[in-house]
Amino acid sequence: MQHANRKLIICLLVLIVAVAAAGLLVGRGVTSLPFAATGDDPGILITATDGLALPSIVSTDSNDPQSEGAESYLIIQTGSGSYQPLPLTTSGVYTFTEKATGETNVLHVTPQSMVMHSADCNTQDCVMQGKVTLDNRLFRPMGGLIVCLPHRLTLELVPADELGTQITLIPQVEVSP
């Protein structure tokens, strides 16, 4: 059974990389938020409990008071693009709601962890992926990721000292003369 689960997780990771590469090939690329600055509509509404940062107020400035003392950051990617990393300085709940369909994911976070509490998709794979912590992320089959394929939502827990060191895969495209 574990071997089958491992195969499924590997297939999901390959699919995620393929979808990301396809997005780059057709020119969608990765955008930084706030989306309003680029004129794009992210198609997703993110709400948070008091004390948690929202993407529209996250600054890339290293002197941002919200990021002081953050042990970890949440990186959010949707079918529409990527958000700026959010500092996790307090415990709370993020709710991700797809504007067009009303599909919802509920994520519980602490300064050192995240877990998908609920989702209204049919598969519930994101809920069954379990808790990601700074301590277990290197040993989990999905690493620091929680992925909801039906809702096109990828969440990653990244330690503060590794922020900005993620590897971005850029597909090599051969152009024939």
MARSE-136828 format. One line per 5 residues: number of its first residue (from 1); their letters; for each residue x, y, z of N, C-alpha, C. Coordinates in pm, whole numbers, plus 50000, padded with zeros to 5 digits. Layout:
<sites>
NUM	A	X/Y/Z/X/Y/Z/X/Y/Z  ...
</sites>
This chain:
<sites>
1	MQHAN	50082/49881/50000/50000/50000/50000/50087/50126/50000  50195/50128/50079/50281/50244/50083/50348/50267/49949  50382/50157/49880/50445/50169/49749/50349/50235/49649  50221/50198/49656/50121/50258/49568/50104/50406/49599  50104/50441/49727/50093/50582/49766/50213/50661/49717
6	RKLII	50330/50602/49728/50452/50670/49683/50445/50696/49533  50395/50597/49457/50381/50614/49312/50283/50726/49280  50171/50730/49354/50072/50833/49332/50130/50972/49359  50205/50985/49465/50264/51114/49501/50366/51156/49396  50446/51064/49349/50544/51095/49245/50473/51139/49117
11	CLLVL	50365/51070/49083/50287/51108/48964/50229/51248/48980  50179/51280/49100/50125/51414/49124/50232/51521/49110  50352/51495/49162/50461/51591/49150/50500/51612/49004  50507/51503/48927/50541/51514/48785/50433/51595/48713  50307/51572/48748/50198/51645/48687/50207/51795/48720
16	IVAVA	50240/51827/48844/50252/51967/48885/50362/52036/48806  50477/51972/48794/50589/52029/48718/50550/52046/48571  50478/51947/48516/50436/51955/48376/50339/52071/48354  50244/52088/48445/50149/52199/48434/50222/52332/48445  50316/52342/48538/50393/52467/48553/50473/52495/48426
21	AAGLL	50536/52392/48371/50615/52410/48249/50526/52451/48132  50408/52391/48123/50315/52427/48015/50273/52573/48029  50249/52618/48149/50213/52758/48172/50322/52852/48127  50447/52815/48152/50559/52897/48108/50572/52898/47956  50544/52782/47894/50557/52772/47750/50454/52858/47676
26	VGRGV	50336/52871/47733/50234/52950/47664/50235/53096/47708  50336/53134/47783/50356/53274/47816/50286/53323/47939  50221/53234/48015/50153/53279/48136/50254/53311/48244  50359/53230/48254/50465/53255/48350/50417/53263/48493  50502/53311/48581/50470/53328/48722/50464/53477/48750
31	TSLPF	50356/53519/48812/50342/53659/48845/50346/53676/48995  50389/53791/49038/50391/53820/49181/50270/53903/49216  50224/53886/49337/50112/53966/49382/50161/54083/49464  50084/54182/49483/49942/54180/49458/49909/54179/49309  49813/54096/49269/49773/54086/49129/49721/54219/49077
36	AATGD	49658/54297/49164/49601/54424/49122/49707/54513/49057  49833/54496/49098/49941/54578/49042/49967/54543/48897  49933/54419/48855/49958/54378/48717/49831/54387/48633  49717/54412/48696/49592/54419/48621/49527/54284/48603  49587/54176/48652/49531/54043/48640/49431/54017/48751
41	DPGIL	49332/53936/48723/49236/53893/48825/49276/53753/48867  49317/53734/48992/49363/53602/49034/49253/53498/49036  49128/53539/49038/49020/53443/49036/49000/53371/49168  49072/53410/49270/49061/53344/49400/49055/53451/49509  48970/53426/49606/48957/53516/49720/49023/53450/49840
46	ITATD	49113/53522/49905/49182/53469/50022/49138/53551/50143  49086/53482/50244/49052/53549/50369/49135/53486/50480  49151/53560/50589/49234/53513/50699/49177/53559/50832  49206/53482/50937/49167/53523/51070/49256/53639/51114  49212/53712/51215/49287/53827/51264/49431/53790/51295
51	GLALP	49523/53878/51259/49664/53859/51290/49745/53797/51177  49678/53736/51080/49750/53676/50968/49762/53776/50854  49876/53773/50786/49900/53862/50672/49819/53815/50552  49778/53909/50469/49712/53879/50343/49804/53919/50229  49794/53854/50114/49885/53886/50004/49882/54031/49961
56	SIVST	49769/54096/49967/49761/54234/49919/49837/54331/50009  49871/54289/50133/49943/54380/50222/50085/54334/50250  50128/54227/50185/50264/54179/50207/50360/54262/50125  50465/54305/50188/50566/54387/50122/50688/54302/50091  50758/54338/49985/50884/54270/49955/50998/54335/50031
61	DSNDP	50969/54440/50103/51069/54511/50182/51112/54425/50300  51242/54404/50316/51292/54320/50425/51267/54382/50562  51234/54512/50566/51203/54578/50693/51055/54574/50725  50977/54495/50652/50835/54483/50676/50811/54435/50818  50737/54509/50902/50717/54469/51041/50645/54337/51054
66	QSEGA	50563/54298/50955/50492/54171/50963/50587/54052/50949  50701/54071/50884/50791/53959/50862/50897/53946/50972  50904/54045/51061/51002/54037/51169/50969/53919/51260  51067/53834/51285/51049/53721/51373/50980/53602/51310  50951/53607/51181/50886/53495/51115/50984/53379/51103
71	ESYLI	50943/53262/51152/51024/53141/51139/51004/53076/51003  50884/53097/50947/50851/53034/50820/50761/53123/50738  50750/53088/50610/50666/53162/50516/50577/53063/50442  50461/53112/50400/50368/53035/50319/50376/53088/50177  50401/52997/50084/50404/53033/49943/50279/52974/49879
76	IQTGS	50201/53059/49814/50073/53020/49756/50083/53030/49604  50043/52920/49536/50034/52922/49391/49896/52872/49353  49833/52944/49262/49701/52905/49214/49710/52888/49063  49600/52852/49002/49596/52842/48856/49619/52976/48789  49606/53085/48865/49622/53219/48809/49762/53276/48825
81	GSYQP	49842/53220/48916/49976/53273/48938/50025/53246/49078  50131/53316/49116/50194/53298/49247/50184/53425/49329  50163/53407/49457/50155/53518/49550/50292/53542/49614  50311/53662/49668/50431/53690/49744/50429/53603/49869  50545/53557/49917/50550/53475/50040/50489/53549/50159
86	LPLTT	50407/53477/50235/50343/53535/50353/50415/53491/50479  50457/53585/50565/50523/53547/50690/50421/53483/50785  50457/53370/50844/50370/53303/50941/50421/53337/51081  50363/53441/51139/50407/53487/51270/50308/53455/51380  50190/53403/51343/50087/53370/51442/50004/53254/51389
91	SGVYT	49928/53192/51475/49839/53083/51434/49708/53140/51382  49648/53070/51288/49521/53115/51234/49475/53029/51119  49379/53080/51044/49316/53005/50936/49311/53092/50810  49355/53034/50699/49337/53094/50568/49227/53017/50497  49138/53090/50430/49034/53027/50349/49056/53074/50205
96	FTEKA	49064/52978/50114/49085/53005/49972/48955/52970/49900  48894/53069/49834/48767/53047/49765/48781/53086/49620  48756/52992/49531/48758/53019/49387/48638/53107/49354  48663/53225/49296/48555/53320/49272/48448/53266/49177  48490/53199/49071/48395/53155/48969/48308/53037/49015
101	TGETN	48365/52948/49094/48293/52825/49129/48252/52815/49275  48315/52897/49361/48286/52889/49504/48359/52776/49575  48447/52706/49503/48523/52596/49564/48612/52652/49674  48621/52578/49786/48688/52630/49904/48787/52531/49964  48900/52585/50010/48999/52513/50089/49022/52592/50217
106	VLHVT	49034/52522/50331/49058/52587/50459/49190/52534/50514  49287/52624/50536/49421/52589/50580/49446/52646/50719  49486/52560/50813/49527/52605/50946/49678/52623/50944  49728/52735/50998/49871/52762/51004/49914/52799/51145  50040/52770/51175/50107/52818/51295/50240/52875/51247
111	PQSMV	50319/52936/51333/50449/52986/51288/50543/52875/51238  50517/52749/51272/50604/52639/51229/50535/52531/51147  50405/52547/51113/50335/52437/51044/50214/52484/50966  50163/52391/50885/50036/52412/50814/49971/52277/50792  49837/52277/50787/49761/52155/50758/49631/52197/50690
116	MHSAD	49595/52125/50583/49470/52152/50515/49359/52091/50600  49278/52177/50659/49171/52132/50748/49053/52075/50670  49017/52141/50561/48903/52093/50483/48911/52146/50340  48841/52077/50252/48828/52118/50112/48699/52058/50060  48636/52126/49967/48511/52072/49915/48529/52003/49780
121	CNTQD	48651/51957/49752/48675/51880/49630/48638/51733/49655  48622/51656/49548/48582/51516/49561/48691/51426/49614  48817/51455/49582/48925/51362/49614/48973/51371/49758  48975/51491/49817/49023/51514/49954/49171/51478/49971  49245/51467/49861/49388/51434/49870/49465/51539/49950
126	CVMQG	49429/51666/49934/49501/51771/50006/49480/51760/50156  49363/51718/50198/49335/51701/50341/49412/51580/50395  49418/51474/50315/49486/51351/50359/49638/51361/50354  49693/51468/50297/49838/51483/50292/49898/51513/50428  49815/51551/50523/49861/51568/50661/49930/51700/50687
131	KVTLD	49987/51706/50805/50049/51828/50855/50192/51843/50804  50226/51964/50761/50363/51998/50721/50421/52084/50832  50536/52044/50884/50604/52124/50986/50746/52154/50940  50809/52249/51006/50949/52276/50974/51035/52154/51003  50993/52071/51099/51070/51952/51136/51050/51836/51040
136	NRLFR	50928/51819/50983/50903/51700/50901/50906/51725/50751  50916/51848/50706/50903/51878/50564/51009/51812/50476  51125/51785/50531/51230/51721/50452/51210/51571/50440  51123/51514/50524/51103/51369/50527/50969/51325/50471  50881/51419/50441/50751/51387/50383/50768/51358/50234
141	PMGGL	50687/51267/50179/50695/51240/50035/50672/51365/49949  50587/51456/49996/50559/51579/49920/50643/51696/49970  50740/51669/50059/50822/51776/50112/50739/51876/50189  50761/52003/50164/50687/52109/50233/50560/52151/50162  50511/52067/50069/50395/52104/49987/50266/52039/50034
146	IVCLP	50157/52112/50014/50022/52056/50016/49961/52099/49884  49906/52002/49809/49856/52029/49675/49710/51984/49664  49626/52072/49612/49487/52038/49579/49475/52051/49427  49485/51940/49357/49480/51944/49211/49345/51990/49157  49231/51941/49212/49103/51987/49156/49085/52139/49165
151	HRLTL	49138/52201/49269/49123/52346/49286/49245/52424/49237  49342/52354/49181/49465/52417/49128/49531/52506/49231  49550/52451/49352/49607/52524/49464/49727/52449/49518  49841/52516/49527/49962/52458/49583/50011/52550/49694  50037/52491/49810/50084/52565/49927/50216/52506/49970
156	ELVPA	50312/52591/50004/50443/52543/50046/50487/52615/50172  50536/52537/50270/50593/52591/50393/50744/52600/50374  50799/52720/50389/50942/52743/50367/51001/52811/50490  51111/52757/50545/51177/52825/50657/51229/52962/50614  51231/53055/50707/51275/53192/50676/51414/53195/50615
161	DELGT	51504/53108/50662/51641/53111/50612/51655/53052/50471  51550/52987/50421/51553/52932/50285/51469/53013/50188  51405/53118/50235/51320/53198/50149/51405/53260/50038  51362/53245/49917/51436/53299/49804/51537/53203/49746  51550/53083/49805/51645/52986/49751/51576/52874/49677
166	QITLI	51444/52887/49654/51373/52782/49581/51423/52777/49438  51420/52659/49383/51463/52640/49245/51342/52649/49155  51350/52732/49053/51243/52744/48955/51285/52672/48829  51203/52578/48784/51235/52504/48663/51189/52584/48542  51281/52607/48450/51249/52678/48327/51275/52581/48213
171	PQVEV	51170/52544/48141/51188/52446/48035/51275/52498/47922  51356/52412/47866/51439/52446/47754/51356/52417/47627  51341/52517/47543/51264/52503/47423/51358/52513/47304  51358/52409/47222/51442/52413/47103/51362/52474/46989  51424/52569/46923/51357/52636/46810/51425/52587/46684
176	SP	51345/52530/46594/51403/52482/46469/51416/52599/46372  51524/52598/46292/51548/52712/46199/51448/52722/46089
</sites>
